[in-house]
Amino acid sequence: MHPVDFFTVSEAERAKALAHAQFAAAEAAKIPDIPASTPLRPVNRVAVIGAGTMGGGIAMALANIGLPVTLIDAHQDGLDRGLQRVKDNYATSVKRGKLAQEDMDQRLALITGSVDMASVKDADMVIEAVFEDMALKQSLFRQLDRLCQPGAILATNTSGLDVDQIAAVTQRPQDVVGAHFFSPAHVMKLLEVVRAAQTAPDVIATLMDLGRRMGKIAVLARIYPGFIGNALFRNYTREAHFAVEDGALPHEVDAALKQFGYAMGLFAVHDMAGNDVGYQTRKAQMATRPQDRRWNDLILKLCDLGRLGQKVGKGWYRYEQGDRTPHRDPEVEQYIAEESARMGITRQAMDETEILKRCLYGMVNEGAKLLEQGIALRPSDIDITYLTGYGFPAHHGGPMYLADRIGLEQVLADIERFHAQDGTWWQPAPLLQRLVREGKTFASLQSDQTALYGT
């Protein structure tokens, strides 16, 4: 086997990767059991519930294509803040010369605010964009079930919750669908459309088409923790953290990821977003999670030490007042070394190639599992999800495309090595093993559904 080179990509290979991305974007719109001729439900007015950053961004994305939107929030002050944020976003675009004042005025006129849930009664589609809390979402969908007109599409903007559980509290599960927008929703190009067990075909077709009209790539996913994007991202994140526990330092992991082509390293991203994002949820899960595997809790411990990231001037890195440049911090590096020792880990130096294999091959292995279970329709859907929503370097074509370029036999050999070393998380995907056995690629699955599902 030849050594893997993640860093040298020829002009010819870059052109091929770009062509693959264009192919993947076109393929994502095709759904085998929903003909392109499927009549769409009319969407002339939309209600968005939750006036936070996400809800406001979704309202803007809809107003940008001329759709009237009612933005609903439970509290007047939350609504006022949300509407002001929308105005500020548009004003920034005008100031930068990206939007005419006249267009800003027209779009703002399409967005009205309300604190009354009954305002959903005239909407053809409702998009719920509140916190990731199942009980809260179910409560809202019970109300929507009662208040919405027959045939209205009821969409939940969830990044990973079980849409079937949300649909189950309504009398109209066929109208319920997942609509996972990415923040900021008026800018980001990806929309994951999540198909629940009973979602009607015309609901899927209508939401996919709405995504296209908003200038987004809509990718269909089935229900699975994290759907497509966050399911792979979990593996990427976990392995980056394990690499730090095993011997790499945050700046070394980030340097490898940036050299590969990411705009930012993962640990710098953590600090920017706030290390406390998801803190309470993860703390709560510790009591019931499986004990047969390793978990990456270092980020929780950093929060307990008050290292929340840029907003407090220290996280995985330290920051100077008024400057967002990450600087190495001997204090955190010493703490990481002490934690490794406490866990019984003998730290070992790790080169950039090894760091990238851990971060990227975990994604590939998870992608193979999603394909086998029908969560993602095709390998290129996983690739375009990563290229448009997660900053995967365009010249590498996406994780599944990259795996084919490296060679699946080589990728599997490393996955098996990691499995022997680290156990459960690296259990090789049976589909990946079968493709290697048969001398096939992920690309071979695109036109061969029998190869994918073995039917």
TILUMRO-168824 format. One record per residue (C-alpha): residue in three letters; z, x, y. Coordinates in steps of 0.05 Angstrom, whole numbers, plus 32768, in hexadecimal, padded with zeros to 4 digits. Each point is the difference from the previous one (the first is absolute). Layout:
REM residues N
SITE  code     Z     X     Y
SITE   ala     Z     X     Y
...
This chain:
REM residues 455
SITE  code     Z     X     Y
SITE   met  8000  8000  8000
SITE   his  7FEE  8019  8045
SITE   pro  8036  8005  8037
SITE   val  8005  7FC2  802C
SITE   asp  7FEB  800B  8048
SITE   phe  8019  7FC8  802D
SITE   phe  7FEB  8023  8040
SITE   thr  7FB7  8015  7FFB
SITE   val  7FD1  7FC4  8006
SITE   ser  7FB7  8010  800B
SITE   glu  7FD4  7FDA  8031
SITE   ala  7FDB  7FE1  7FC5
SITE   glu  8042  7FE9  7FE1
SITE   arg  8017  7FE3  8043
SITE   ala  7FBF  7FD9  8006
SITE   lys  800A  7FE5  7FB9
SITE   ala  8048  7FEC  8011
SITE   leu  7FE8  7FDB  803E
SITE   ala  7FCA  7FDC  7FD8
SITE   his  8036  7FEC  7FCD
SITE   ala  802B  7FE3  8038
SITE   gln  7FC6  7FD6  8019
SITE   phe  7FF2  7FE9  7FB9
SITE   ala  804A  7FF0  7FF5
SITE   ala  8004  7FD6  803F
SITE   ala  7FC4  7FD6  7FEA
SITE   glu  801A  7FF9  7FB9
SITE   ala  8045  7FE8  8017
SITE   ala  7FE1  7FC0  801A
SITE   lys  7FE5  7FED  7FBB
SITE   ile  802E  7FD8  7FD2
SITE   pro  7FE4  7FF5  7FBA
SITE   asp  801A  7FB9  7FF6
SITE   ile  7FF6  7FE7  8048
SITE   pro  7FB6  7FF9  8011
SITE   ala  7FE9  8016  8046
SITE   ser  7FE7  7FB9  8009
SITE   thr  8047  7FE2  7FFA
SITE   pro  8009  7FCF  803B
SITE   leu  8036  8019  8030
SITE   arg  8038  7FD7  801C
SITE   pro  7FFA  7FF5  804B
SITE   val  802D  802E  802A
SITE   asn  7FFE  7FE8  8048
SITE   arg  8049  8008  8012
SITE   val  8036  802E  7FE4
SITE   ala  804C  8002  8006
SITE   val  8025  8042  7FF8
SITE   ile  804A  7FFD  7FF0
SITE   gly  802A  803A  801A
SITE   ala  7FF4  801E  8045
SITE   gly  8014  8047  7FED
SITE   thr  7FD1  803C  8001
SITE   met  7FDA  7FE8  7FC2
SITE   gly  7FFA  7FB7  8015
SITE   gly  7FE9  8012  8046
SITE   gly  7FCC  8030  7FE4
SITE   ile  7FE5  7FCB  7FD0
SITE   ala  7FFC  7FCE  803A
SITE   met  7FD8  8034  8028
SITE   ala  7FD1  800D  7FC5
SITE   leu  7FF1  7FB5  7FFC
SITE   ala  7FF9  7FF6  804C
SITE   asn  7FD0  803C  8001
SITE   ile  7FCE  7FD7  7FD7
SITE   gly  8009  7FC2  802A
SITE   leu  8032  7FD9  7FD6
SITE   pro  8037  7FD8  8023
SITE   val  8044  8016  7FE7
SITE   thr  8046  7FE3  8005
SITE   leu  8034  8037  7FFB
SITE   ile  8041  7FE2  7FE7
SITE   asp  8045  801F  8001
SITE   ala  8045  7FE4  7FF1
SITE   his  801D  8018  8042
SITE   gln  7FE5  7FFC  8047
SITE   asp  8014  8047  8012
SITE   gly  7FDD  801B  7FC2
SITE   leu  7FC2  7FD7  8012
SITE   asp  8001  8019  8048
SITE   arg  8006  8048  7FE9
SITE   gly  7FC7  7FF6  7FCF
SITE   leu  7FD1  7FE1  8034
SITE   gln  8011  8037  8031
SITE   arg  7FEF  8035  7FCC
SITE   val  7FBD  7FDF  7FF4
SITE   lys  7FF1  8000  804B
SITE   asp  8016  8049  8005
SITE   asn  7FD2  8014  7FC6
SITE   tyr  7FC5  7FDE  8020
SITE   ala  8011  801E  8044
SITE   thr  8001  8045  7FE1
SITE   ser  7FBA  7FF4  7FE4
SITE   val  7FE7  7FEB  8045
SITE   lys  8020  803C  8021
SITE   arg  7FDD  802E  7FCE
SITE   gly  7FBD  7FDF  800D
SITE   lys  7FFB  7FE4  7FBA
SITE   leu  8004  7FB7  8015
SITE   ala  7FE8  7FDA  803D
SITE   gln  8035  7FDA  8029
SITE   glu  7FD7  7FC1  7FF6
SITE   asp  8004  8009  7FB4
SITE   met  804B  800C  8003
SITE   asp  8009  7FBF  8027
SITE   gln  7FD5  7FD9  7FCE
SITE   arg  8027  801B  7FC4
SITE   leu  8044  7FF4  801F
SITE   ala  7FEB  7FB8  800F
SITE   leu  7FF4  7FF6  7FB5
SITE   ile  8048  8013  7FEE
SITE   thr  8036  7FCC  800D
SITE   gly  804A  8007  7FEE
SITE   ser  8030  7FCE  7FE1
SITE   val  8046  7FFE  7FE3
SITE   asp  7FF2  7FBF  7FDB
SITE   met  7FE9  8006  7FB7
SITE   ala  7FDE  7FBC  8007
SITE   ser  7FCC  8025  8029
SITE   val  7FDE  8013  7FBE
SITE   lys  7FE8  7FB8  7FF6
SITE   asp  7FBA  800C  801C
SITE   ala  7FF4  8044  7FE2
SITE   asp  7FCB  800C  7FCB
SITE   met  8024  803F  7FEC
SITE   val  8047  8018  8008
SITE   ile  8012  804A  7FF9
SITE   glu  804A  800D  7FF7
SITE   ala  8015  8045  801A
SITE   val  804C  8002  7FFD
SITE   phe  802E  8033  7FDF
SITE   glu  7FF6  8015  7FB7
SITE   asp  8035  7FD1  7FE7
SITE   met  7FEF  7FD1  7FC6
SITE   ala  8034  7FCB  8011
SITE   leu  7FE8  7FFD  8049
SITE   lys  7FB7  7FFB  7FEC
SITE   gln  800E  7FCA  7FCD
SITE   ser  8027  7FD9  8034
SITE   leu  7FC5  8003  8030
SITE   phe  7FCE  7FEC  7FCB
SITE   arg  8029  7FC3  7FEE
SITE   gln  7FFA  7FEC  804A
SITE   leu  7FB6  8010  8002
SITE   asp  7FF5  7FD6  7FC1
SITE   arg  801E  7FC5  8025
SITE   leu  7FE0  800B  8044
SITE   cys  7FBA  801B  7FF5
SITE   gln  7FC2  7FD5  7FFA
SITE   pro  7FE1  7FF8  7FBA
SITE   gly  7FD1  8039  7FEF
SITE   ala  8020  8031  8031
SITE   ile  8001  8048  7FE5
SITE   leu  8048  801A  7FFC
SITE   ala  7FFF  804C  8003
SITE   thr  803B  8030  7FFB
SITE   asn  7FFC  8045  801F
SITE   thr  8029  8024  7FCC
SITE   ser  7FF9  8049  7FED
SITE   gly  8019  7FF7  7FB9
SITE   leu  8026  7FBF  7FF1
SITE   asp  7FEC  7FD2  7FC7
SITE   val  7FD1  7FCD  8020
SITE   asp  8008  7FD2  7FC3
SITE   gln  804A  7FF9  8010
SITE   ile  7FED  7FEB  8047
SITE   ala  7FCA  7FD0  7FE8
SITE   ala  8031  7FE1  7FCE
SITE   val  802A  7FDF  8036
SITE   thr  7FC4  7FD7  8019
SITE   gln  7FDC  7FC4  7FE4
SITE   arg  7FBE  8024  800F
SITE   pro  8000  8044  7FDD
SITE   gln  7FB4  7FFF  8000
SITE   asp  8002  8009  804C
SITE   val  8030  803B  8000
SITE   val  7FE5  8048  8005
SITE   gly  8018  8045  8014
SITE   ala  7FE4  801F  8040
SITE   his  801B  8046  8006
SITE   phe  7FED  801A  8045
SITE   phe  800F  8048  8014
SITE   ser  8023  8011  8041
SITE   pro  7FE8  7FFF  8037
SITE   ala  7FDA  7FC3  7FE4
SITE   his  7FCE  7FFC  803A
SITE   val  7FEB  8049  7FF3
SITE   met  8007  8010  7FB6
SITE   lys  7FC2  7FF2  7FD6
SITE   leu  801F  7FEC  7FBD
SITE   leu  8014  7FBB  7FE9
SITE   glu  801B  7FF8  7FB9
SITE   val  7FF1  7FB9  7FE8
SITE   val  8031  7FEF  7FC9
SITE   arg  7FEB  7FCE  7FCC
SITE   ala  803A  7FD9  7FE2
SITE   ala  7FFB  7FDD  7FBC
SITE   gln  7FE9  7FBE  801E
SITE   thr  7FDD  8015  8040
SITE   ala  7FC0  7FD7  8007
SITE   pro  7FBE  8027  8000
SITE   asp  7FEB  7FE4  8043
SITE   val  8042  8017  801F
SITE   ile  7FF1  8048  7FE8
SITE   ala  7FB8  7FFB  8019
SITE   thr  8016  7FE5  8044
SITE   leu  8034  8037  800B
SITE   met  7FD1  8037  7FEA
SITE   asp  7FCC  7FE5  8031
SITE   leu  8033  7FFB  8038
SITE   gly  8012  8049  7FF3
SITE   arg  7FB6  8013  8007
SITE   arg  7FFB  7FD8  8041
SITE   met  803C  8026  801C
SITE   gly  7FDC  8041  7FF1
SITE   lys  802D  8012  7FC6
SITE   ile  7FF3  8016  7FB8
SITE   ala  801F  7FC9  7FD5
SITE   val  8015  8017  7FBA
SITE   leu  8016  7FD0  7FCA
SITE   ala  803F  800F  7FD8
SITE   arg  8029  7FDC  7FCC
SITE   ile  804C  7FFB  8003
SITE   tyr  8023  8041  7FF1
SITE   pro  803A  8024  8024
SITE   gly  7FDD  801D  803D
SITE   phe  7FBC  7FE2  7FEC
SITE   ile  7FCD  8039  8003
SITE   gly  8011  8029  803D
SITE   asn  804B  8004  7FFE
SITE   ala  8001  8006  7FB4
SITE   leu  7FDB  8042  8005
SITE   phe  8025  8015  803F
SITE   arg  8043  7FFB  7FDB
SITE   asn  7FE8  8034  7FCF
SITE   tyr  7FE6  802D  8038
SITE   thr  8042  7FFB  8026
SITE   arg  802C  8009  7FC3
SITE   glu  7FDD  803F  7FE8
SITE   ala  8001  801F  8046
SITE   his  804B  7FF5  8001
SITE   phe  8009  801C  7FB9
SITE   ala  7FD7  803D  8016
SITE   val  8034  800C  8037
SITE   glu  8039  7FF9  7FCF
SITE   asp  7FDE  8030  7FCF
SITE   gly  7FF2  8039  8030
SITE   ala  7FCF  7FF0  8038
SITE   leu  8018  7FF4  8047
SITE   pro  7FEA  7FC5  802B
SITE   his  7FD2  802B  802C
SITE   glu  7FDF  801E  7FC2
SITE   val  7FF0  7FBB  7FE3
SITE   asp  7FE6  7FE9  8044
SITE   ala  7FD6  803F  8009
SITE   ala  7FDF  7FF4  7FBC
SITE   leu  7FF1  7FB7  8011
SITE   lys  7FE3  8013  8043
SITE   gln  7FD6  8037  7FE2
SITE   phe  7FE6  7FCD  7FCE
SITE   gly  7FEB  7FD6  803C
SITE   tyr  8037  7FCE  8011
SITE   ala  800C  7FF9  804B
SITE   met  804B  8007  7FF6
SITE   gly  802E  8017  7FC9
SITE   leu  802C  7FCD  7FDD
SITE   phe  8043  801B  801A
SITE   ala  7FE7  8000  8048
SITE   val  7FEA  7FB8  7FF4
SITE   his  8045  7FEE  7FE6
SITE   asp  801F  801D  803E
SITE   met  7FD0  7FDA  802D
SITE   ala  800A  7FBD  7FDE
SITE   gly  804B  800A  7FF8
SITE   asn  8021  8017  7FBF
SITE   asp  802A  7FC1  8001
SITE   val  7FC4  7FD3  7FF4
SITE   gly  8012  7FDB  7FBF
SITE   tyr  8044  8021  7FFD
SITE   gln  8028  7FC0  7FF2
SITE   thr  7FD0  7FE8  7FCB
SITE   arg  8001  8042  7FDB
SITE   lys  804B  8006  8004
SITE   ala  8006  7FB9  7FE3
SITE   gln  7FD1  8011  7FC7
SITE   met  8027  803D  7FE9
SITE   ala  8032  7FD6  7FD7
SITE   thr  7FCB  7FDF  7FD5
SITE   arg  7FC7  8032  7FFA
SITE   pro  7FF0  801F  7FBC
SITE   gln  802A  803D  7FEE
SITE   asp  7FCC  8020  7FD2
SITE   arg  7FDB  8024  8038
SITE   arg  8009  802B  803D
SITE   trp  8004  7FE1  8046
SITE   asn  7FF3  801E  8044
SITE   asp  803E  7FF0  8029
SITE   leu  7FFE  803B  802F
SITE   ile  7FE4  7FD6  8039
SITE   leu  803B  7FD0  7FFA
SITE   lys  8030  803B  8004
SITE   leu  7FDC  8019  803F
SITE   cys  800C  7FBB  801F
SITE   asp  804A  8004  7FEE
SITE   leu  8001  8042  8026
SITE   gly  7FE1  7FDE  803C
SITE   arg  7FBE  8024  7FF9
SITE   leu  7FD5  7FC2  800E
SITE   gly  7FC3  8025  801B
SITE   gln  7FDF  8008  8044
SITE   lys  8028  7FC9  8021
SITE   val  8040  8029  7FFA
SITE   gly  7FE0  8045  8005
SITE   lys  800C  8013  7FB7
SITE   gly  7FE9  7FEC  7FBB
SITE   trp  7FD9  802A  7FCF
SITE   tyr  7FF1  802A  803E
SITE   arg  8021  8009  8044
SITE   tyr  7FE1  7FEA  8042
SITE   glu  8008  8019  8047
SITE   gln  8010  7FCD  8036
SITE   gly  7FC1  7FDA  8013
SITE   asp  7FD5  8025  7FCD
SITE   arg  7FE7  7FE4  7FBE
SITE   thr  7FEE  8043  7FE2
SITE   pro  8025  800B  7FBE
SITE   his  8026  8042  7FFB
SITE   arg  801F  801D  7FC1
SITE   asp  804B  7FF6  7FFE
SITE   pro  802A  8033  7FD9
SITE   glu  8038  7FCC  7FFC
SITE   val  7FD6  7FCD  7FD9
SITE   glu  7FE0  8037  7FD5
SITE   gln  8044  8019  7FEC
SITE   tyr  8016  7FB9  7FF0
SITE   ile  7FC3  7FF6  7FD4
SITE   ala  8010  8040  7FDA
SITE   glu  8048  7FEA  7FF6
SITE   glu  7FEA  7FBB  7FE7
SITE   ser  7FD0  8021  7FCE
SITE   ala  803A  802A  7FE5
SITE   arg  802D  7FC3  7FFD
SITE   met  7FCB  7FDC  7FD6
SITE   gly  7FFB  803D  7FD1
SITE   ile  7FBA  8012  8017
SITE   thr  7FEC  8049  8003
SITE   arg  7FD2  8002  803C
SITE   gln  7FBD  8022  7FF5
SITE   ala  7FC9  8012  8032
SITE   met  7FC5  7FD0  7FFE
SITE   asp  7FBA  8010  8018
SITE   glu  7FD4  7FCE  8027
SITE   thr  7FD6  7FEF  7FC3
SITE   glu  803D  7FED  7FD6
SITE   ile  801C  7FD6  8039
SITE   leu  7FBF  7FDA  8007
SITE   lys  7FF9  7FF6  7FB5
SITE   arg  8044  7FDE  7FFF
SITE   cys  7FF2  7FD5  803D
SITE   leu  7FB9  7FEC  7FEF
SITE   tyr  7FFF  7FFB  7FB4
SITE   gly  803B  7FCF  8000
SITE   met  7FD2  7FD3  802A
SITE   val  7FC6  8009  7FD0
SITE   asn  802B  7FEF  7FC4
SITE   glu  801C  7FC2  8022
SITE   gly  7FB9  7FEC  8014
SITE   ala  7FEA  8003  7FB8
SITE   lys  803A  7FD1  7FED
SITE   leu  7FEB  7FCF  8036
SITE   leu  7FB8  8000  7FE6
SITE   glu  8017  7FF5  7FB9
SITE   gln  802B  7FC4  8014
SITE   gly  7FCA  7FE2  802D
SITE   ile  802B  8008  803F
SITE   ala  7FC5  8024  8020
SITE   leu  7FBA  7FE9  7FEE
SITE   arg  7FDF  8044  8001
SITE   pro  800F  804A  800F
SITE   ser  7FDA  7FFD  8042
SITE   asp  802F  7FC9  8018
SITE   ile  803A  8031  7FF9
SITE   asp  7FD9  8035  8024
SITE   ile  7FED  7FD4  803C
SITE   thr  8048  7FE7  8004
SITE   tyr  8016  8048  8008
SITE   leu  7FC9  8015  802F
SITE   thr  800B  7FC5  8030
SITE   gly  804A  7FF3  7FFC
SITE   tyr  8024  8040  7FED
SITE   gly  7FDC  8039  8023
SITE   phe  7FE4  801F  7FC1
SITE   pro  7FD0  8036  8017
SITE   ala  7FBA  7FE2  8003
SITE   his  7FDE  8040  7FE6
SITE   his  8025  7FF8  7FBE
SITE   gly  7FE6  7FB9  7FF4
SITE   gly  8041  7FE1  7FE8
SITE   pro  8031  8010  7FC8
SITE   met  7FD6  7FE6  7FC5
SITE   tyr  7FC0  8020  801B
SITE   leu  8026  8042  8009
SITE   ala  8019  7FFD  7FB8
SITE   asp  7FB9  7FF8  7FE6
SITE   arg  7FEA  803C  802B
SITE   ile  8038  802C  7FE5
SITE   gly  7FF4  7FE7  7FB9
SITE   leu  802C  7FCD  7FDC
SITE   glu  800F  8030  7FC7
SITE   gln  801F  8030  8031
SITE   val  8026  7FCA  8024
SITE   leu  801C  7FE4  7FBF
SITE   ala  8015  8045  7FE8
SITE   asp  802B  8008  803F
SITE   ile  801B  7FB9  7FFA
SITE   glu  8015  800F  7FB8
SITE   arg  8021  8041  8018
SITE   phe  8027  7FD9  8035
SITE   his  8012  7FCC  7FCC
SITE   ala  801D  8035  7FD2
SITE   gln  8026  801C  803B
SITE   asp  8017  7FC2  8026
SITE   gly  7FFC  7FC5  7FCF
SITE   thr  7FF7  7FB6  800F
SITE   trp  7FDC  8001  8043
SITE   trp  7FC7  8029  7FE3
SITE   gln  7FF2  7FD6  7FC2
SITE   pro  7FB4  800A  7FFB
SITE   ala  7FD8  7FC0  800B
SITE   pro  7FDE  7FEA  7FBF
SITE   leu  7FBF  7FF3  8026
SITE   leu  7FFF  8048  8019
SITE   gln  800C  801A  7FBA
SITE   arg  7FC8  7FD4  7FE5
SITE   leu  7FCE  8017  8035
SITE   val  800F  8048  7FF0
SITE   arg  7FFA  7FF3  7FB6
SITE   glu  7FBC  7FDF  800A
SITE   gly  7FE8  8033  8033
SITE   lys  7FFA  7FCB  8036
SITE   thr  8012  7FFC  804A
SITE   phe  801F  7FCC  802E
SITE   ala  7FBB  7FF7  801E
SITE   ser  7FE6  7FEB  7FBB
SITE   leu  802E  7FC3  8005
SITE   gln  7FDE  7FE5  803F
SITE   ser  7FC7  7FDE  7FDB
SITE   asp  8020  7FFC  7FBB
SITE   gln  8037  7FCB  7FFD
SITE   thr  8004  8009  7FB4
SITE   ala  8014  8049  800A
SITE   leu  8035  7FE9  8031
SITE   tyr  8020  7FC9  7FD9
SITE   gly  7FE9  8012  7FB9
SITE   thr  7FE1  7FBB  7FF5
